[in-house]
Amino acid sequence: MKLDARKIVYIGLFVAISIVLKNVLSFYPVPTIRISFGDIPIMLSGMMFGPVLGAIAGALSDVLGIVMFPAPTGATFFPGFTLSKILVGAIPALIYRYSKGNSIVRIAVAVVVTEIVCSLLLDTLWLSMMYSTGMLALLPGRVLTRVIMMIIEVPILYVLLERVVRTSSVRGA
């Protein structure tokens, strides 16, 4: 992995955009469900620069976001969510890099796997631990919102990835 100034700047921008999307421009219908596009820049950073830089972007986004914007629900830092964000940066990068075929299909597979592992399984586990609630009680509402978010995230990531890669020379780690 060759790290240059351009990649550092892109990662910094993606982290900043993620923090704003996750903490300023998000919506909480109930305390355990957040509707946010904050994962898109993290997934994009992983797909563009590889799993290591994607994971770093995810960790920075989570830690800096909680420091700058404590959660409106009163939650504090929880390392499980940081692990989830690290995986949000790494999983799409691995799937996108090592799978073959149409890029929209690769992006869709990356988003679906990431959402299932990180949002539905891990984040639901962390929320059940924090709120002393059973995972199965939290899942129905979370499944609905994550399915909707997957449908929205795939075309957004496709357009962004194609545009950014086409207009710059930053692809690859």
GUTI-456245 format. One line per 2 residues: number of its first residue (from 1); for each residue y, x, z of N, C-alpha, C. Coordinates in nm, 4 decimals. Atoms other than C-alpha are relative to their C-alpha. Example, Ala and Ser with C-alpha at 12.3 -4.5 7.8 and 13.67 -1.06 7.14 Angstrom:
<atoms>
1> -0.1190 0.0890 0.0000 -0.4500 1.2300 0.7800 0.1200 0.0900 0.0000 ~ -0.1190 -0.0820 -0.0060 -0.1060 1.3670 0.7140 0.1090 -0.0770 0.0730
</atoms>
This chain:
<atoms>
1> -0.1174 0.0847 0.0000 0.0000 0.0000 0.0000 0.1235 0.0891 0.0000 ~ -0.1238 -0.0758 0.0105 0.3221 0.1567 -0.1188 0.1151 -0.0902 0.0440
3> -0.1096 0.0794 -0.0544 0.6167 0.0292 0.0821 0.1318 0.0616 -0.0438 ~ -0.1305 -0.0494 0.0419 0.9579 0.0623 -0.0776 0.1091 -0.0955 0.0483
5> -0.1137 0.0774 -0.0502 1.3044 -0.0731 -0.0024 0.0018 -0.1412 -0.0568 ~ -0.0016 0.1324 0.0628 1.2695 -0.3613 -0.2480 -0.0983 -0.0950 0.0702
7> 0.0981 0.0840 -0.0695 0.9542 -0.4920 -0.0767 0.0486 -0.0364 0.1397 ~ -0.0527 0.0275 -0.1343 1.1160 -0.4608 0.2664 0.1070 -0.1085 -0.0069
9> -0.1053 0.1010 0.0162 1.4151 -0.6624 0.1435 -0.0615 -0.1367 -0.0288 ~ 0.0656 0.1276 0.0302 1.1913 -0.9323 -0.0064 -0.0692 -0.0578 0.1237
11> 0.0676 0.0480 -0.1212 0.9828 -0.9559 0.3117 0.1035 -0.0522 0.0994 ~ -0.1066 0.0450 -0.0895 1.3019 -0.9804 0.5187 0.0578 -0.1339 -0.0429
13> -0.0507 0.1279 0.0504 1.4327 -1.2584 0.2954 -0.1011 -0.1122 0.0220 ~ 0.1024 0.1025 -0.0204 1.1027 -1.4462 0.3090 -0.0117 -0.0386 0.1474
15> 0.0056 0.0285 -0.1439 1.0949 -1.4161 0.6895 0.1198 -0.0857 0.0398 ~ -0.1202 0.0768 -0.0339 1.4543 -1.5424 0.7174 -0.0084 -0.1429 -0.0540
17> 0.0139 0.1336 0.0587 1.3879 -1.8337 0.4805 -0.1033 -0.0812 0.0769 ~ 0.1034 0.0691 -0.0770 1.0711 -1.9220 0.6717 0.0534 -0.0480 0.1346
19> -0.0564 0.0375 -0.1303 1.2566 -1.9222 1.0038 0.0922 -0.1200 -0.0147 ~ -0.0918 0.1124 0.0211 1.5254 -2.1539 0.8661 -0.0777 -0.1263 -0.0350
21> 0.0776 0.1180 0.0386 1.2744 -2.3877 0.7005 -0.0815 -0.0552 0.1164 ~ 0.0866 0.0437 -0.1101 1.0511 -2.3982 1.0091 0.0789 -0.0519 0.1195
23> -0.0692 0.0314 -0.1244 1.3116 -2.4195 1.2832 0.1264 -0.0830 -0.0160 ~ -0.1233 0.0754 0.0199 1.6230 -2.5745 1.1315 -0.0249 -0.1226 -0.0866
25> 0.0220 0.1078 0.0958 1.5020 -2.7881 0.8421 -0.1393 -0.0604 0.0124 ~ 0.1311 0.0618 -0.0209 1.1877 -2.9346 0.9978 0.0171 -0.1307 0.0762
27> -0.0029 0.1322 -0.0601 1.1009 -3.2750 1.1364 -0.1232 -0.0169 0.0883 ~ 0.1091 0.0248 -0.0949 0.8895 -3.3680 1.4411 -0.0173 -0.1512 0.0192
29> 0.0219 0.1421 -0.0264 0.7590 -3.7266 1.4139 -0.0578 -0.0236 0.1399 ~ 0.0535 -0.0011 -0.1367 0.5603 -3.6594 1.7358 -0.0102 0.1467 0.0414
31> -0.0026 -0.1406 -0.0431 0.5436 -3.3422 1.9500 -0.1086 0.0897 -0.0589 ~ 0.1085 -0.0849 0.0507 0.2142 -3.2216 1.8011 -0.0037 0.0086 -0.1525
33> -0.0038 -0.0024 0.1464 0.3093 -3.2745 1.4342 0.1393 0.0411 -0.0456 ~ -0.1270 -0.0451 0.0574 0.5812 -3.0810 1.2520 -0.0137 -0.0025 -0.1515
35> -0.0061 -0.0012 0.1455 0.6712 -3.1428 0.8906 0.1019 0.1063 -0.0379 ~ -0.0834 -0.1161 0.0292 0.8078 -2.8158 0.7584 -0.0546 0.0735 -0.1213
37> 0.0401 -0.0818 0.1135 0.8035 -2.5936 0.4526 0.0049 0.1482 0.0350 ~ -0.0118 -0.1377 -0.0459 0.8173 -2.2754 0.6621 -0.1150 0.0910 -0.0377
39> 0.1141 -0.0843 0.0385 0.4728 -2.1562 0.5520 0.0084 0.0483 -0.1447 ~ -0.0069 -0.0363 0.1419 0.5652 -2.1393 0.1825 0.0496 0.1433 -0.0206
41> -0.0428 -0.1392 0.0208 0.7681 -1.8142 0.2035 -0.1006 0.1022 0.0526 ~ 0.0995 -0.0920 -0.0550 0.4948 -1.6555 0.4160 -0.1179 0.0130 -0.0967
43> 0.1078 -0.0049 0.0990 0.2212 -1.7502 0.1677 0.0454 0.0763 -0.1245 ~ -0.0540 -0.0674 0.1177 0.4431 -1.6321 -0.1173 0.0068 0.1512 0.0210
45> -0.0072 -0.1442 -0.0276 0.4984 -1.2949 0.0500 -0.1388 0.0641 -0.0066 ~ 0.1358 -0.0527 0.0079 0.1229 -1.2475 0.0868 -0.0516 0.0058 -0.1421
47> 0.0471 0.0022 0.1385 0.0500 -1.3482 -0.2716 0.0693 0.1069 -0.0844 ~ -0.0746 -0.0996 0.0774 0.3180 -1.1118 -0.4023 -0.0303 0.1433 0.0424
49> 0.0059 -0.1373 -0.0507 0.2671 -0.8079 -0.1789 -0.1312 0.0366 0.0677 ~ 0.1289 -0.0297 -0.0599 -0.0851 -0.8356 -0.0420 -0.0140 -0.0500 0.1425
51> 0.0286 0.0592 -0.1306 -0.2503 -0.9399 0.2831 0.0685 0.0696 0.1172 ~ -0.0612 -0.0709 -0.1136 -0.1017 -0.6696 0.5075 0.1462 -0.0400 0.0152
53> -0.1410 0.0383 -0.0089 0.2611 -0.7426 0.4224 0.0154 -0.1505 0.0228 ~ -0.0022 0.1431 -0.0288 0.1875 -1.1167 0.4210 -0.0230 -0.0277 0.1474
55> 0.0274 0.0154 -0.1434 0.0424 -1.0874 0.7716 0.1196 0.0448 0.0836 ~ -0.1187 -0.0476 -0.0723 0.3434 -0.8851 0.8883 0.1123 -0.1027 -0.0104
57> -0.1028 0.1026 0.0176 0.5778 -1.1467 0.7415 -0.0293 -0.1217 0.0879 ~ 0.0369 0.1131 -0.0849 0.3853 -1.4221 0.9222 0.0265 0.0266 0.1465
59> -0.0228 -0.0354 -0.1408 0.3975 -1.2415 1.2565 0.1489 0.0055 0.0307 ~ -0.1448 -0.0096 -0.0224 0.7687 -1.1611 1.2229 0.0654 -0.1373 -0.0012
61> -0.0557 0.1347 0.0088 0.8474 -1.5169 1.1209 -0.0233 -0.0785 0.1285 ~ 0.0315 0.0747 -0.1216 0.6725 -1.6617 1.4244 0.0739 0.0552 0.1211
63> -0.0607 -0.0603 -0.1196 0.8008 -1.4159 1.6844 0.1522 -0.0127 -0.0037 ~ -0.1460 0.0108 0.0092 1.1605 -1.4047 1.5591 0.0451 -0.1455 0.0060
65> -0.0345 0.1419 -0.0038 1.1616 -1.7813 1.5094 0.0005 -0.0561 0.1408 ~ 0.0060 0.0518 -0.1372 1.0583 -1.8524 1.8686 0.1084 0.0624 0.0867
67> -0.1077 -0.0652 -0.0755 1.3126 -1.5999 2.0012 0.1347 -0.0624 -0.0358 ~ -0.1288 0.0521 0.0452 1.5982 -1.7376 1.7915 0.0148 -0.1498 0.0221
69> -0.0029 0.1457 -0.0098 1.5067 -2.1063 1.8111 -0.1144 -0.0489 0.0877 ~ 0.1065 0.0564 -0.0848 1.3035 -2.2129 2.1157 -0.0304 -0.1431 -0.0448
71> 0.0446 0.1287 0.0543 1.1025 -2.5201 2.0188 0.0672 -0.1169 0.0701 ~ -0.0637 0.1180 -0.0592 1.2725 -2.8571 2.0696 -0.0936 -0.0788 0.0908
73> 0.0951 0.0712 -0.0847 0.9535 -2.9838 2.2330 -0.0176 0.0684 0.1352 ~ 0.0104 -0.0708 -0.1268 0.9959 -2.7340 2.5175 -0.1102 0.1033 0.0033
75> 0.1087 -0.0979 0.0047 0.7075 -2.5129 2.4041 0.0560 0.1416 0.0040 ~ -0.0391 -0.1401 -0.0051 0.7231 -2.1410 2.4657 -0.0908 0.0800 -0.0927
77> 0.0824 -0.0871 0.0838 0.5677 -1.8434 2.2888 -0.1473 -0.0151 0.0374 ~ 0.1443 0.0093 -0.0188 0.1932 -1.8809 2.2443 -0.0645 0.0892 -0.1058
79> 0.0531 -0.0961 0.0971 0.0013 -1.5919 2.0818 -0.0940 -0.0602 -0.1039 ~ 0.0884 0.0637 0.0974 -0.2422 -1.8276 1.9110 0.0741 -0.0411 -0.1258
81> -0.0780 0.0392 0.1170 0.0323 -1.9592 1.6841 0.0417 0.1222 -0.0816 ~ -0.0312 -0.1235 0.0725 0.1280 -1.6013 1.5970 -0.1206 0.0439 -0.0821
83> 0.1219 -0.0300 0.0755 -0.2336 -1.5373 1.4964 -0.0113 -0.0913 -0.1221 ~ 0.0046 0.0936 0.1123 -0.2198 -1.8507 1.2805 0.0960 0.0422 -0.1104
85> -0.0991 -0.0409 0.1007 0.0964 -1.7287 1.1058 -0.0401 0.1305 -0.0681 ~ 0.0521 -0.1222 0.0620 -0.0593 -1.3861 1.0496 -0.1016 -0.0381 -0.1082
87> 0.1006 0.0448 0.0970 -0.3482 -1.5628 0.8759 0.0621 -0.0770 -0.1160 ~ -0.0704 0.0705 0.1080 -0.1049 -1.7821 0.6775 0.0513 0.0996 -0.1039
89> -0.0423 -0.1026 0.0943 0.0234 -1.4606 0.5229 -0.1154 0.0734 -0.0653 ~ 0.1111 -0.0821 0.0499 -0.3144 -1.2904 0.4790 -0.1006 -0.0784 -0.0851
91> 0.1043 0.0759 0.0708 -0.5570 -1.5643 0.3654 0.0382 -0.0306 -0.1451 ~ -0.0338 0.0271 0.1405 -0.3648 -1.6769 0.0539 0.0030 0.1270 -0.0852
93> -0.0044 -0.1266 0.0733 -0.3139 -1.3131 -0.0445 -0.1397 0.0427 -0.0425 ~ 0.1375 -0.0398 0.0313 -0.6860 -1.2401 -0.0272 -0.0620 -0.0906 -0.1055
95> 0.0578 0.0944 0.0958 -0.7871 -1.5548 -0.2131 0.0654 0.0161 -0.1363 ~ -0.0719 -0.0115 0.1273 -0.5180 -1.5190 -0.4791 -0.0335 0.1308 -0.0709
97> 0.0243 -0.1321 0.0590 -0.5851 -1.1492 -0.5348 -0.1429 0.0144 -0.0523 ~ 0.1397 -0.0268 0.0348 -0.9659 -1.1603 -0.5493 -0.0711 -0.1147 -0.0711
99> 0.0625 0.1081 0.0753 -1.0307 -1.4920 -0.7243 0.0419 0.0105 -0.1463 ~ -0.0255 -0.0044 0.1442 -1.0404 -1.5378 -1.0996 0.0361 -0.1397 -0.0481
101> -0.0272 0.1287 0.0612 -0.9165 -1.8119 -1.3251 0.1476 -0.0336 -0.0035 ~ -0.1347 0.0535 0.0122 -0.6089 -2.0248 -1.3691 0.0782 0.0204 0.1294
103> -0.0763 -0.0285 -0.1217 -0.3284 -1.9365 -1.1289 0.0268 -0.1252 0.0831 ~ -0.0235 0.1218 -0.0787 -0.2636 -2.3007 -1.0297 -0.1239 -0.0328 0.0832
105> 0.1240 0.0243 -0.0746 -0.6295 -2.3340 -0.9271 -0.0121 0.1009 0.1137 ~ 0.0047 -0.1031 -0.1043 -0.6150 -2.0045 -0.7353 0.0977 -0.0328 0.1125
107> -0.0995 0.0374 -0.1010 -0.2991 -2.1203 -0.5581 -0.0492 -0.1202 0.0790 ~ 0.0498 0.1194 -0.0689 -0.4538 -2.4600 -0.4783 -0.1112 0.0356 0.0981
109> 0.1084 -0.0417 -0.0898 -0.7668 -2.2991 -0.3326 0.0575 0.0762 0.1190 ~ -0.0614 -0.0775 -0.1081 -0.5538 -2.0560 -0.1311 0.0705 -0.0907 0.1003
111> -0.0727 0.0915 -0.0891 -0.3366 -2.3366 0.0089 -0.0971 -0.0862 0.0794 ~ 0.0958 0.0875 -0.0693 -0.6302 -2.5661 0.0916 -0.0747 0.0768 0.1090
113> 0.0731 -0.0792 -0.1004 -0.8292 -2.2929 0.2687 0.0926 0.0380 0.1154 ~ -0.0951 -0.0392 -0.1044 -0.5201 -2.1729 0.4566 0.0347 -0.1174 0.0899
115> -0.0348 0.1182 -0.0798 -0.4238 -2.5235 0.5678 -0.1170 -0.0433 0.0884 ~ 0.1158 0.0407 -0.0805 -0.7774 -2.6041 0.6834 -0.0210 0.0965 0.1158
117> 0.0265 -0.0993 -0.1045 -0.8272 -2.2787 0.8744 0.1145 0.0068 0.1003 ~ -0.1130 -0.0260 -0.0902 -0.4777 -2.2318 1.0152 0.0561 -0.1271 0.0626
119> -0.0674 0.1189 -0.0526 -0.3188 -2.5761 1.0475 -0.0958 -0.0981 0.0661 ~ 0.0896 0.1018 -0.0547 -0.6149 -2.8052 1.1002 -0.0909 0.0530 0.1102
121> 0.0918 -0.0512 -0.1022 -0.8534 -2.5841 1.2954 0.0736 0.0766 0.1100 ~ -0.0594 -0.0860 -0.1037 -0.6584 -2.3103 1.4732 0.1196 -0.0648 0.0700
123> -0.1178 0.0587 -0.0646 -0.3234 -2.4840 1.5303 -0.0368 -0.1213 0.0853 ~ 0.0448 0.1137 -0.0812 -0.5011 -2.7978 1.6511 -0.0670 0.0486 0.1280
125> 0.0594 -0.0599 -0.1201 -0.7047 -2.5825 1.8898 0.1089 0.0471 0.0963 ~ -0.1082 -0.0498 -0.0873 -0.3864 -2.4150 2.0212 0.0749 -0.1165 0.0641
127> -0.0696 0.1162 -0.0566 -0.2144 -2.7532 2.0657 -0.0848 -0.0693 0.1058 ~ 0.0861 0.0640 -0.1002 -0.5155 -2.8971 2.2472 -0.0039 0.0828 0.1280
129> -0.0046 -0.0854 -0.1189 -0.5089 -2.5971 2.4812 0.1339 -0.0149 0.0728 ~ -0.1328 0.0088 -0.0616 -0.1330 -2.6258 2.5409 0.0235 -0.1340 0.0684
131> -0.0272 0.1342 -0.0514 -0.1253 -3.0016 2.5956 -0.1182 -0.0612 0.0749 ~ 0.1204 0.0494 -0.0685 -0.4710 -3.0362 2.7589 -0.0483 -0.1312 -0.0608
133> 0.0435 0.1168 0.0747 -0.5715 -3.2846 2.4926 -0.1195 0.0399 -0.0860 ~ 0.1141 -0.0297 0.0855 -0.8950 -3.3080 2.2989 0.0415 0.0219 -0.1449
135> -0.0314 -0.0277 0.1406 -0.8901 -3.1666 1.9466 -0.0170 -0.1234 -0.0872 ~ 0.0255 0.1179 0.0823 -1.0362 -3.4853 1.8046 0.1099 -0.1049 0.0140
137> -0.1105 0.0935 -0.0178 -0.7478 -3.6854 1.9493 0.1210 0.0403 -0.0839 ~ -0.1147 -0.0495 0.0765 -0.4965 -3.4670 1.7650 -0.0235 0.0004 -0.1511
139> 0.0320 -0.0205 0.1417 -0.6768 -3.4417 1.4308 0.0470 -0.1088 -0.0965 ~ -0.0335 0.0997 0.1031 -0.6106 -3.7797 1.2605 0.1419 0.0122 -0.0555
141> -0.1377 -0.0136 0.0473 -0.2324 -3.7458 1.2431 0.0244 0.1315 -0.0699 ~ -0.0178 -0.1327 0.0598 -0.2534 -3.3772 1.1626 -0.0662 0.0079 -0.1381
143> 0.0671 -0.0011 0.1305 -0.5014 -3.4321 0.8775 0.0889 -0.0671 -0.1045 ~ -0.0854 0.0722 0.0942 -0.2722 -3.6860 0.7119 0.1204 0.0845 -0.0418
145> -0.1183 -0.0796 0.0349 0.0370 -3.4642 0.7316 -0.0377 0.1260 -0.0775 ~ 0.0382 -0.1230 0.0703 -0.1502 -3.1519 0.6179 -0.0431 -0.0296 -0.1437
147> 0.0379 0.0365 0.1370 -0.2980 -3.3297 0.3136 0.1258 -0.0222 -0.0836 ~ -0.1267 0.0218 0.0710 0.0509 -3.4446 0.2152 0.0693 0.1332 -0.0272
149> -0.0648 -0.1303 0.0174 0.1869 -3.0930 0.2707 -0.0723 0.0845 -0.1050 ~ 0.0743 -0.0755 0.1021 -0.0915 -2.9408 0.0578 0.0403 -0.0450 -0.1399
151> -0.0366 0.0552 0.1306 -0.0035 -3.1716 -0.2300 0.1394 0.0474 -0.0408 ~ -0.1363 -0.0455 0.0280 0.3606 -3.0630 -0.2023 0.0062 0.1518 -0.0159
153> -0.0095 -0.1464 -0.0008 0.3022 -2.6919 -0.1347 -0.0549 0.0657 -0.1263 ~ 0.0634 -0.0640 0.1167 0.0785 -2.6167 -0.4349 0.0971 0.0113 -0.1179
155> -0.0915 -0.0171 0.1141 0.3306 -2.6969 -0.7122 0.1229 0.0853 0.0333 ~ -0.1144 -0.0830 -0.0387 0.6165 -2.5375 -0.5166 -0.0376 0.1473 -0.0062
157> 0.0449 -0.1395 0.0044 0.4194 -2.2156 -0.4703 -0.0251 0.0466 -0.1429 ~ 0.0265 -0.0367 0.1393 0.3106 -2.2179 -0.8340 0.1299 0.0347 -0.0717
159> -0.1282 -0.0230 0.0674 0.6675 -2.2472 -0.9631 0.0684 0.1244 0.0554 ~ -0.0661 -0.1163 -0.0600 0.8073 -1.9944 -0.7157 -0.0696 0.1304 -0.0368
161> 0.0740 -0.1225 0.0300 0.5330 -1.7401 -0.7746 0.0190 0.0409 -0.1459 ~ -0.0182 -0.0308 0.1417 0.5614 -1.7643 -1.1523 0.1419 0.0491 -0.0281
163> -0.1401 -0.0384 0.0247 0.9431 -1.7410 -1.1458 0.0327 0.1355 0.0607 ~ -0.0346 -0.1251 -0.0679 0.9720 -1.4605 -0.8920 -0.0704 0.1176 -0.0655
165> 0.0747 -0.1098 0.0613 0.6998 -1.2489 -1.0497 0.0524 0.0275 -0.1410 ~ -0.0491 -0.0177 0.1363 0.8347 -1.3078 -1.4001 0.1369 0.0688 -0.0029
167> -0.1364 -0.0535 0.0019 1.1935 -1.2137 -1.3064 0.0174 0.1276 0.0807 ~ -0.0145 -0.1223 -0.0794 1.1188 -0.9123 -1.0889 -0.1191 0.0919 -0.0231
169> 0.1088 -0.0976 0.0135 0.9008 -0.6057 -1.0714 -0.0622 0.0294 0.1352 ~ 0.0464 -0.0232 -0.1366 0.7774 -0.6558 -0.7146 -0.1466 -0.0337 0.0200
171> 0.1386 0.0434 -0.0182 0.4246 -0.7835 -0.7780 -0.0895 0.1179 0.0358 ~ 0.1003 -0.1003 -0.0365 0.1517 -0.5869 -0.6079 0.0334 0.0740 0.1268
173> -0.0203 -0.0724 -0.1255 0.1015 -0.3874 -0.2935 -0.0178 0.1481 -0.0206
</atoms>
